[in-house]
C-alpha cells in the first residue's frame, strides 16, 4: 500500500508540479544526445538582461540549465552552479590550476565534466561534492554524453595515444566499460543515437562506434580536423569540418548525401530545426541550409568570425561572435531580431567575444563570454519589481494563474484571471507602480487587461476612495475590500491608471456620481483608520498567496432601523431604503464575507436619517446596497463555479488514476 501511494504521489507531482521545469531542461551542449541544438521552449524576444555572474577568467564553456540551476565551467579553474532566477552562486568546485573549457552534462543529479587538469569529474549537482573522477592523462575539452547509465567523452593530447581516446564509463561509479583509439586528438563532443556513438577527430575522420562495445562501425574522411562533432536528425548526421564544409551523411552507413562549402573553416555543431540546418563559419556568416538538399536559404553576416554553436528556439536562432555580440535571428528569414554586446576581456589579451554556445530553458537564455561573465537573458523585462513578483524563470509563462507584480515600497497587482505571457513582455516600460498610483499600458500589453486585486502601500488618508484616470471610480469598476495599516486593497475589472485620495465630505467610499451630503455638523466623516502607519518594509512583505485581512476601526454601534416619528413621504422612503440595505447586510454577512465598508455606509445612512437629512440617507443606503449586491454576486459566482466544476474534477481525477495504473502496470512488466 505504501509503495502504491508513493507511486501515485510521484505521478501527481510530475503532472501538476513539474510543469515546464520538468520538460525544458537543457542538459548537455547542443540540448540533447543528438546535439540538435533545438528546444521547443520559449526564448527571449529582446535583449532583456536578467543577470550576469562574473568569474575570474574567460567563460569558454557552454552552460546547461537543469531544474532551474545553471552549470558552467570557467578558465578560473572552477565549475559553477548558479541560481537560474538571480545568478547567485550555489556552489563552485575547483579543479586546481587548470582551465575548465569543457562543457558539462547533468543527468540524474550528477554533473559530468572534463577539464585541462586531465581529469574527468562526476559531481553531486546539489552540493558540488565529488562523486568520482577518472585520471585520463590528457586534456578533456569534449562535452560528455550520457545514455542508459553510460557516459561517453573524448581526450586531447598531442603525440600521445591517451590523447586520442573515446571512452565509455559507468555513469554511476566511473568504472571503464570500453575505449576506442582514433588517429589524433579529440576536441569533438559525442552524439548518441541509433545504438551508435558519433564523434569527430583531428585525424580528419568522423566515426560511428557501437554504443555497447565501442567497435568501429564506419567512418567518413573530411579534408581537415573535425572540431565540434556531429548532429543527428531523422537518420542523417550533419558534420562540420575545418575544411570549410558541412556534410550530410547517412547515419547508418556514413555515405554522403550532400555538402555545403562556406568561405572558411567551420568549428561548430550544426543545429537542425524547422526543416533547416543552421551552421556558422569563421567566414563571419551564419547560414541556413535546406535540410534535404543543402541549398542555401539565407545567410547573415556578423562583424567578425564565429565559432559559437547555434541554439534554436521559439522561431529564432542564437549564437555568439568574435565581435563581442550575442545574436538572435529570425530562423525563417535570417533577419536580426536583437543583439547584445558583451565587454572586452579584462586586462586585454585574446578577445574572442562570445565563443560559448547558448543554453535555453523556459524563456531563459544563458551564455558565457570572454569578458569573464555568464549572461542570462529573460523572456520578461521585469527588473523594476521585487517582493512577491512572480518568478518568470520557474513559472509556466503560458498559463500564469496567479500573476503578481509588486514594488515593495509602493504597491502590488495580483491578477484574478490566468495570463499568457509566452510572447514576452517589457513590464518595466509598461507597468507603473509608484506612490499612490498603479497603471498598466494595456494597449501595449492587452494580455494584462484583466480582473485584478490592487494594493496601494503607505497611504495616509483617513477615508480613501479609488480614482480611475483621476476621477472617482464607479462601483462597477472598483470595489474597496480593505484599508488597514496604510494599505488600500481594491478590486478592478480592467486596467487603466488607479490611485486614491481622501473621500470628500460629500462623497464616501466608491461611486461615480457625487451624492447630496449631510451637513458637516450633523454627519461627521468617519475615519476607518484614525492614524494609519506606513508599511514597514522589514516586517511586512505581501506574498502572492497572502490576502490582507480587513482591520477597520469599529464603527459606532447604531440602530439600523428607521428613525421614530418619520411621517412625510420622503422620510418614509429613506427609512425604507435603510431598512432594505440593513436586511441585505444581514443576509450577506451570514455568508462570512467582509461587510465592513457596507456597515460604515449604513451607519452614515442611519445618522443622516436620524438627523432628517433624507437625501443623504437614501444616497448612503443605495451605496451600501451596491457594495452588498456586488459581494453577494461574487459569493454566488464562486458557489456556482465550484458546483459546475465538480463533475469535471471527478472525470479528470478518474482519467489520471487510470493512466497511473496503466503506467505502473507497464513499468512493472517492463522491468520484469
N, C-alpha and C positions, 0 to 999 in steps of 0.2 A: 504493500500500500504506500509506504514511504517513497520508494523509488518511482512509483507511478506519479505521485504528487510532484516530485522533483521534475520529472519529465514534462508534465503539463505546465508547471510554472515556467520551465525553460521555453516551451513553445509560446506561451502567452508573452513572456518577456521579449522574445525576438520579434513577435508580431507587433506588439504595441509600444515597446520602449526603445528598441534599437533604431527604428526608422531609418533616416538617411545615414546615420553614423555607421550602422552595420553594413550598409550596401555600398558606401562611397570611399572606402579606404584605398589609398594609392600605396600599395605595399612594397613595390620594388621599382627600380629605374625602368621607365617605359610602361608603368602602370601594372602590367600583368606578366605572366610567364611567357606570353607570345611577344612581348615588347611592342604591343600595338600602339602605344602612345596615346590611346583614346579612352576617355571615360564618358559615359552618358550623363554625367553630372552637370550641375550649373557651374558657370565660371564668371569672373568679374567682367562687367561690360564697360568699365572705365578704370583708370589708374587710381583706385581708392586704396591708398596705403593704410593698412590696419596697424602694422607694427614692423619694426626691424630689430634684429638682435645682432649686436656687434661682437664678433670673435676677435682673436688676436692675430689672425692671418687670413689669407685668401680662402674663400669657400669655393673650391672646385667641385666638391662632392655634390651629387644630385639628391635632394631631400626626398623623404617619403612621409606620408601622413596616414597615421593609423590610430583609430579611436581617439581622435582629437588631440593627438600628440605628433609633433614634427620631430623626425630623427634625421640628423645630418652630421657629416664629418667636416673637419676644418684642418688647414695646414698648421694650426697652432697645436697639433698633436692630440686633439680631443674629438671624441664622439659626443654629440649633444642630444638631449631630449628637451624639447621646448613645448610649453603650453600653446596649442594652436590658436586659442582665443586671444591671448595677450602677449605671446612671445617670451613669457617668463621662463627662466631655466628651471627645469625639474631636476635634472642631473647631468653630469658630464663624466666621461670615462677617458682617462689619459692613457695613451699607448706608448708613452716615453717620448724621446726626442725624435719623433718621426711623423711625417705628414699623414693625414687621413684623406687622401684624394678619392678613395673608393667610395662607392655609394652603398647605403645599407639596404637590406630587405628585412621585413618584420613579419613573422608568421608564428602563430600560437604563443604569443607573449615573449618571443625571443627576437633580439636584434642581431642579425648576422652581418658582419662587415670585415673587410680586409684592410691592411694598412701598409705603409712603407717600412714598418717595423719588421716586416717579413712574417708576421703572424696573422692568422685568421681568428676572429673572435666571435663567440656567442655570448650575448649579454642579456640579462633579465631586463625586459622592456619597461618594467615599473620602477626598478631601483637602480639599474645600471651595473649591478653586480655581475661579475664574470661567471658564466655557467661552464664553459670550456674554451680551450683555444688549441690551435694547431700551428706548430712552427714549420712554415713552408720552405724556409731557406731562400725565399725570393720575395720580391715586392708583390703586393696584391692590389691591383687597380680595378680588377674585374668585379662588377656588381654581382652578387650571388643570386642564384635562382633556387627556390625551394619547392620541391614537388614530392608528394607521397612520402614525407619523412626523410627525404634526402636533399642535401644541399650541394649545389654544383658551382664551381668557380675555376678561374684560370690563374696562372702565375706569370711573373715578368722578371727576367734577369738575363742580361746578355752573356752569351758564351758559356752557359751552364744549363745542363738538362733540367735541373729543378725549376728553371725559369721559363719553361715552355710546356708546363703540365696542365691538363684538365683533370680536376679532382671531383670525386663523389664521396661525401661523408654522411654518416648518420647525423641528422639534424638534432637529435636528442642528446647524444653523448660524444660526438666528434670522432667516432671510430671510422677509419677509412674503408670504403667499400670497393672502389676501383680508381685507377688513374690511367690517363692516356697521354702519350708524349707527342707533341706536334713538332714541326721543324724549326720553330723560332718562338720568340716571346709572345705572350698573350696579354693584350690590353683589353681585348673584347670581353663582353659580358654574355653569358649563355642564355639562350631561349630554350624552353622545353615545351614540346608539343608532339603529338602523334607517336609517343613512345621513343622520341629521339631528342638528343641534346644537340643544339645548333650553336657553333662558336667559330669565330674567325681567329687568324693568327698572323703574326708578322711574316710568316713564310709565304704569304700571299694567297693562302688557301682558306676556304670556308668548309668546315667539317660538319657532318652529321654522324653522331655516335649513338649506339644503342644505349638507351637510358638505364637499363638494368645492369648491363655488363661492361659498358664502355667500349665495346667492339666497334671498329670502323665500319660504317655503312656506305658512305660516299663522301667525296669532297669535290669542290669546284675551285679552279685556279683563276685568280684575277691578275691584273698587271702590277699590283703593288700591295703594301700592307693593308690588312683589314683591321680597322682601329676600334670600332664600336661593337659591331656584331650584326645580327640579322633580326628581321621582324617577320613573324609567321602569321599568315592570314588566308583563310579559305584555300588551303592546300598549296599556297605559294609562300616562299620565303624571299624577302627583299633584303638585299645585301649591298651596302655602300663600301667603296674601296678608295684608297688614296690614288688610284689610277684615274680619278675624276669621274668614275662611272658608278651608277646604281644598277644593280642586276635584279631581275625577277627570275627565280629558279623554281622548278618543280620541287616541292618539299619532300616528296617521296624518293626521287632518284637523282636530284640535282641538275637535271637538264635545264638549259637556259630557255626562257620564254621570251624575254625582251631585255634590252638595256637602254639606259639613257645617260648621255655624257654631258657633264657640266663643264664650266670653264676652268676648274681647278679641283684639287683633291676634296674628297668627301669623307668626313670623320664622324658622322652621326649615325644613330639608328633612324631609319625612315619611320614615319608614323602613317598608319593606314586608317582612313575613315571616310564615310560619305562617297565611296567609290573612287577615292583619290589616294595617291601616295604622296606624302609631304616629305621633302628632303631638302636640307640646306647645305650649301657648299662654301668652301673657302674662297670662292669667286664672288662673295658678298651677296649671293642671291638665295632666296627661299623659292623652291619650285613646287608646284602641284602638278602631278602627273596622272594620267588616266590609269586606273588600277589594272585594266585588262590589256592595254596596248603600250603603255609607257609614253604616250604622246603628251607633250606639254600642254597644260590647260591655262596656267598663268605663272608669272614669277614676280617676286617683289625684291627690290634691290635695297640693301642696307648701306650704312655708311662705312662698313668695314667687314672683315672676314667673320664667319660664324661657324662655330662647332658645338653649339648647344642643341642637343637633340630636341625635336619639336614635341609639344604636348597639344592634344586636340580635345576640345570640349565645347559644348554649347554653341556650335556653329563657328568657332574661332580656332586659330592655330597660334600657339605661343612659343617663343624661343628667344634666346639672347644673342648678342653680337659683341665683337671686339669694340664696337663704337660706344660701349657702356649702356646700351639700351636693351630693355626687355620689350619685345614687340608682341602685339596682339593684332592678328589679321583676320579679315573675313575669309572663312575657309572656302567659300564658293567663288569669290572674285579676287582675292588677294589684296583687297583694299585695306589700308591701315584703319584699325578701329581705335587703338590707343597705343601709346608707348610711355615708358618710364625710364628716365635717365639716372643710372647709378653714378657713384663717385669714382675718382681715380684711386689707385692703390696708395694707402698712406705711406709716406716715405719714398714714393716713386718705385722704380723697378718695373719689370714687365707688366704692362697694363693690358689686360685682355678682356676687360669689361665683364661680360656675363658668359661664362663657359658652362656653368651648371645648367642642368635640364629641369624645367619646371615640374612640380607636382600639383595636382588639383583635387580638391575634395570638398563637396557641398558648398560651392561658391568661393572657396578659399584657394588662392594660388600662392605657392611658396617656391622661392628660387634663391640660390646663393650667388655671390658676386665677388669680384677681385678686390673690392673696397673693404673686405673683411665682414660684410654684412649678410645676414639671412633676411630676405624681404618677404612679407606676407601681404597680399592684396585681397580685398574683400568684395563680395557682391554688393555690400551696402557701404555708404559713406555715413557713418553714424558716430564718429569720434567725439562729437559735441555732447553726447549723452552718457549718463552713468547710472549708478544706483541699480534699480531693478530693471533697467533696459534689457530687452530680450537679447540673448547671445545668438547672433545670426550665424556663427560658425557651427554651433551644435544643433540649432533648431531646424525644423522642416520648413524651409522658406516658402514652399508652395502651399503650405497649409498652417499658417500661424494662427492657432486658435485662441491664444491669449497674448497677443502682441502688446508689449509695454514699451513706451518711450518715456524716459524720465530724466529730468535735471534736478538733482537732489537739493538745489538751492531754491528753485522756483516752482516746480510742479511736475505733474505726471499725467500721461494719457494711457488708459487701459481700454483696448478695443473689445467690444462685446460681440463682434462677429469675426469669423475667420478671414484672414487676409492672405493674399497671394503676392509675394514679392520676389518670385523666382526670376523676374526680369531685371532685378537690381534696382537700386534707388539711391538718390543723393538726399538722404534725410537731413544732413546738415544744412543744405541750401533751402530746403522746402518745409522744414518744421521749425517753428519758433516757440521755445518755452523760456520766457523771461519773467521778470517780476510782474505779477498781476496780468499776465497775458499768455494765452496758448493759441497758436494758429497753425494751420496746415494749408499749403498751396495745393488745393485739391484739383486744380487744373493740371498741374504737373504730376500729381500723384493721385489720380482718380481711384486707385485701389484703396486709399485710406479715407475715402468719403463715406464713412460708416458710423454705426452706433458706437458710442464710446462713453466711458466714465472719465471725467476730467477732475483733477485736483490742483488747486492753486495754493501754494505754500506761503507762510509768513505774512498773511494779511492782518490788518489791524482794525478792520471795520467792526462796528458794534452789531450791525444788522445788514449784511451784504445782500446784494441782488446780483444776478448774472446779466452781463451785456453781451450782445452778439453784434459784431461790427459797430460797436459804440452805442447801440440802442438797447433798451430793455428787451430781454429775450422772452418770447411768449411761452406759456406753459406747454404748448405742443412741441416746442423745440428744446426746452431746457427744464430740468427739474432738480432743484436742490435736494440732496439726500442728507447732508450733514454739514455743520460748521462747528469745529471744535479745535482748540489749540492753535488757532490761526490758519487752519486748513479747511478750505471750502471745497466740498465734493458735490458734483452735479453731473447729471446725465445729459447727453446731447444726441440728436438724431442724425446729424451730418456735420461736415466740417466747414468752418469759416474761422474768424478770429474771435475768441471769447476772453472776457475779462470780468472784473467785478468792481462795484463801487458801493457806497453807502446807500441804503434804501432811503429815498426821500420820505419826508414825513407824510406826504400824500399818497405814498405807494409802498406796500410791504411785500417782500418776497418776490416771486417771479410773476411777470404779467406783461402784456403788450400794450395795454391801454390804461393811462392813469385813471384812478378812481376818485370820487369825491372823498375828501379826507375829513376826519373828525377834527374838532377844534383842538389846538395843542393842549389846552388846559384840561380838556375832557378825556383825551386818549393819548397819554404819553407813549412815545415809541419804545417798545421793549427792547432789551439787549440780550440776545441768546448767549453771548459771552461777554460779561462786563469788562474783563481785562484779558483778552486773548494774548498768548505769548507766542513769539516766533518759534518755528520748528527748530529744535536743537539738532544740528546735523550729527552730533555724536550719539544721541540717544534715540533718534527716530529716522529710519530709512525705509520707507514703504517698499515692499517687495511685490512682485506681480500677484502673489497669492493672497496678500493682505487686503482686507477691507477695513476702512476706517469706520469704526462704530460711532453712531451719533452720541453726543455727550452734551446736549444743550442744557443750559441752566434751567431749573424748573420754573414754570410759569406760575403766576398767582392762581390759587385754587378758586375758580369761578364757576358759578352755576351756568350750565349750558341750557338754559330754558328762557323763554320769553319773559321780558320784564312785566311785573304785575301792573295792571291798570291801563294797559295799552288798548285804546278804543278806536282810534282812527284807522282807516284802511291802510295807510302807508305803514303805520306801526305794526298792524297785523301781518302785512306782507313780509316785513323784515323779521318779525318773530317766527313766522313760518319757515323762512329761509334758514334762520339759525337752527331751528328745530330739525329741519331736514338734514342739514350738514352734521348736526350732532348725532343723529341716528346713523348716518353713513359712517361717521367716525367710529362709533361703537362696533359697527359691522367689520370695518377694515382692520381695526385694532385687534379684533379677535383672531385675525389670521396671522398675527405675530409680526406684522410689517411695522417699520418705523413711521409713526404718525406725528412726530414732534412738530413739524412745520405746520401741519393742519391744526394741531392744538393751539398753536400760537395765533393763527388766523381766527380761530373760533373764539379765543379769549378776547381778542380785539373786537370781534363782532358783538360779543355779549356786552362788553363795556360800552360800545357805541349805542347798542340797543337800550341799555340802562340809562344812558345819558340823553336819549331821544334823538340821536343822530342816525336816523333810519337809513339814509342813503349809504352811509359808510358801513352800517351793519350789513346791509344787502351785499355790498361790494366784498367785504371780508368773508362773508359766508359763501359767496359764489367762488371766490378764490380757493377757499378750503375744499369745496366740493370738487373743483377741478383737480386739485392735488390728490384728493382721496380717490377719485374715479381713475386717475392715472395709475395709482398704486394698485387698485382693485383689478384693473385690466392686466397689469403686469403679473399679478399673482395668478389670475385665471389663465393667462397665456402659458405660464410655467407648468401648471397642472395639466392643461390640455396637451402641451408638447410632451410631457412625461408619459401621459396615457397613450398618446399616438405612437411614441417611440418604443413602447414596451414590447409590442409584437415583433418589431424589427430586432430588438435586442435579443429576444429569445431565439429568433431564427439564426442570427449571426452567431450567437453562442453555440447553438447546436452544430452549425456548419464547422466552426472552429474545433469543437470537440471531436467530430467525426474525422476531420483532417488529421488531428493529432493522433487519434487511434490508428488510422491507416499508416501515418508516418512511423509510429512506434513499431507497428507490425512489420513494415518494410525494413526498418532499421535493424530489428532483431534478426530477421531471417537472412538479411544481407550479411550480417556479422557471423551467423551460424550456418 
